[in-house]
Amino acid sequence: MATWIVLIGGFVLSLVATKKFDIEFLATWAVFILGGAPLTVAIAALSIALATGLAVLGALGRLSRSAPIYAAATLYVSFVRGTPLVVQILFLILALPQIVPASADVPLIVLGIVALAFNYGAYMTEIFRAGIQAVPRGQREAAEALGMPERLVMRRILLPQAVRIVIPPIGNEFIAMLKDSALLSIVGVQELLWRAETAGAQKFRTFETLTLAAAVYWVMTIVFTLLQERLERRMAAGDR
Amino acid sequence: MTLATEEPVVRASGIHKHFGDNHVLRGVDLEVREHETVAVIGRSGSGKTTLLRCLNFLEEPSLGTVRIGEISVVADPLHARSRGHRERVRRLRTHAGMVFQEFNLFPHMTVLQNCIEAPIRVRGLSRAAATETADRFLAKVHLSEKRDEYPARLSSGQKQRAAIARALCMEPDVLMLDEPTSALDPELVGEVLRVMEELAHEGTTMIVVTHEMQFAREAADRVLFMERGVILEEGSPLQLLDHPRLDETRQFLRRVLGR
């Protein structure tokens, strides 16, 4: 930790000392840029929530005995994992209005959140599938032996236990999403990165503004990682 | 009494089970009458657990018919996944309580919730009625004071007693216990056996797969000895445990009783 402070502090000081780093310019725009951080967190949170819903459906599909449902879920996962996230975002925002003109009226941020959720939902499908399969076999047997029909077994016995298993990996996904949400800046969603770029472009001072944006992403990641570790410890405590 | 009460509660006929090339059950016929406690003994690998699991179709028998209460299901391994067959099996299971070696309590529910979940959602009882039933059976297994605890906070003996209460709360026609004391800490075996003996004496219809010869002797009305996938010998505890007719039975008893 001490090493970190020395290294980072030294880096910042040397920048300021050489006068290459316009700290005054940055100060005037700092509020504007930092104002993007809550939006970034909100985008990530909403996207993860939506993605979780998609992931549950996807996982149920991947575990389904019905061949068409299984095939549809597998197609979803394969397509999303096989194409870049940027392409999916651009597709939804730039390409879709060509086919579905009404989609042009949907606020950009909504389309952006849908695109992120669609993408993460596929990766999280596999997390949920693994989570459901990680519930001990005896749980399903005990529920079935009580005469519970399949849906009830899933909803009341397996899913609630799977959720506890997947909360740590979903925390990881959220932290990754914080950073991937920056991709929405390319289509003009006014989140953290967009603001940093826009502010920096005023006076060709993107070095300063991007440094600040990067620092904010980093700090947010550290904070949420700490929160997640706490959550994990608490969940583990409930286990025994 | 009427003729109906003389009908056995459980009737399994011609049960066969193959696991690949392994012919685990080779034609088992079994009848259990109301209020009767049947102990099933035999070496591990003799098929006794598989028999129990075939009775409620946790394993689909390769061949045979099982009737429990009024529900009868014919084994149909080729269509085991069909909706109609699954529904028949599901209804059969509501008449057969199952207690597992490893308890399999639902860890995300309290003891009480474990006990009322299926009665509410499967039998359609009201929460109040299900809770009343659960309290009655929790008292019977001496676990009333633990009703609001999560399973993680119970000892193995308490877990198994909770699992017995959970099965009883469905008010099944028969209670089936699969080596219920084999996963217990040795000093806790006694409390679970005591509960099982009390249930037996109260007339609960039970099938118990067990290695506890003492329990078989004191609580069972009938003992079945299984070997190589068939019921080789059966009789009253006295007959079978003290005066077995067959060499195989005698050898088995000599090994487990150490005499």
Interface residues (C-beta under 8 A of the other chain):
Chain A: R65 P136 G138 Q139 E141 A142 A143 E144 A145 L146 G147 M148 P149 E150 L152 R156 I157 P160 Q161 R164 G238 D239 R240
Chain B: N56 L58 R81 R86 E87 R90 R91 R93 T94 A96 G97 M98 F100 E102 N104 L105 F106 P107 H108 E117 A118 R121 V122 A152 A163 R166 A167 M170
